[in-house]
Amino acid sequence: MINIKDGSVVIDDCYTLNSQLSFNEFANSTYYKRQNQEMMFSLDGLHKIGDRFFYVSLYFKENLLKRIHLSVEDDSIKGWEDEPNRKIIHDRLLRIIGISESADFVWGAVSSSYDPKGASSHIIILYNN
């Protein structure tokens, strides 16, 4: 899922997201859909990471990938009222790779968050770059 040595994430078994990914490189990929590099934006559809599917959002700053938001797809989550369950799933997925709910690394940080006002849960990968 997340390589805790360098913070990289491989989506769809073929494309690596990491702190060295520039917006220019991303703009030349099949994932780019003319998004604005100064904004958080979502990749279209679901993307395979490990053995699960996730919604993926990216934020570039000063031409480098700064943050990744991952939100797991799960059949048990039907509506906003189920969103706290998504956080539980995220926490479980992070525990599998040795992260309790958050962790700091040389390259950045990983955390699991739930926003009750927005009814959304994410795994957040933040790079120090």
N, C-alpha and C positions, 0 to 999 in steps of 0.2 A: 504494500500500500504506500507508505511513506518510508523512504530510505532515511533512517535517523542519522546516518553518517554525514549526509550532505543535504538533506531536505528535499531531494528530488522525488518526483511523482511521475510514473509512466502511465499515460492514458491510452486506452485502446491497444495495448501491447506494442505500440510503435512510436509514440511521441513523448519525449521527456520534457517535463516542466521543471525548471530549477532556477536558482538565483542568477545564473549566467545567461538566461534566455533574454535576448533583447527584443524590444517591440518590433524592430525591423525584421529580425528572424521570424518572429511570430507572424508578421504581416505577409510573409511569403509562404506560409503554411496553408493547408486546406482548412484549418480551423478558423482562420481569420475571415470575418464577414464585414469588413469596413467599419469596425468599431473605433471609437476615439481612444487614443492611447492614454489620455489623462483621466479616464473614467474606469470604474469597476464595470465589467461587462460579463455576460454569461455566454458560454459556448452553447451552441444549439444542441438540443437533445441530451440524451444520457451518454455517459462515457465509462467504459470499463476500466476499473482500477483494481488490480488483483482479481478476486473472484466476485466482486460486487459492482453495481452500477451506481454512478454518482452524477449529480448536476455539478458543473464546475464553473466557477467564476474567477476571473483574473483581474489584477490591478497592476498596471505598469506605472512606474515613476522614474523620471529622468532616463527613459529608454530601457530600463531593466524591470524584470518581473519582481514585484515587491511583495505581493500577497496572493494567496490562493484560498478560495473558500470551496469546500466540498460539502455536499449534502447528499447523503445516501438515499437511494430509491428503495422503498420497502413496501410490500403489499399491505402491511398492517397499518400503514399511515394513510388514512382516508381523508382527513380534513384537519383544520387548524387545531382542533381539540386534541388531536393525536400527536402534535408536534413535539411535546415533551418526550414522547417515546423515541423519536428520532435521535434526541440527545442521548438517551440511554444506549441506543445502538452505536452512536458515535463513540461514546465512552468505552463501550465494550471493544470496538474495533481498535481504539488506541491502546487499550490494555494488552491486546494481543501483541503489539509491537513494543511493549514495555513503557508506555506512557500512561500515567494515572488519569488526570484530567487536563493537565498542561505540563509542559516541560520546556526548559531553555537549553539551547545548544550553541556551539560556537558560531554556527551559520545563521541562527535565528531562533524561532520558537514555534511550538505547536500547541493549540488549545482546542477544547470543545466548548462551544457556547450555545446558549439558548436565549433568545430575545422574546419575552412574553408579549411585548407590545406589538412586535412585528410577526409574532407566531412563526418564528423560523429558528432552525438549528443548523450549525455549521461546524465542521472541523476547519480551523483557520491555521494556515501555514504562513508565517511572517518571516521574511528574510531580512538580515542585517545590512544587506548591500547598500 
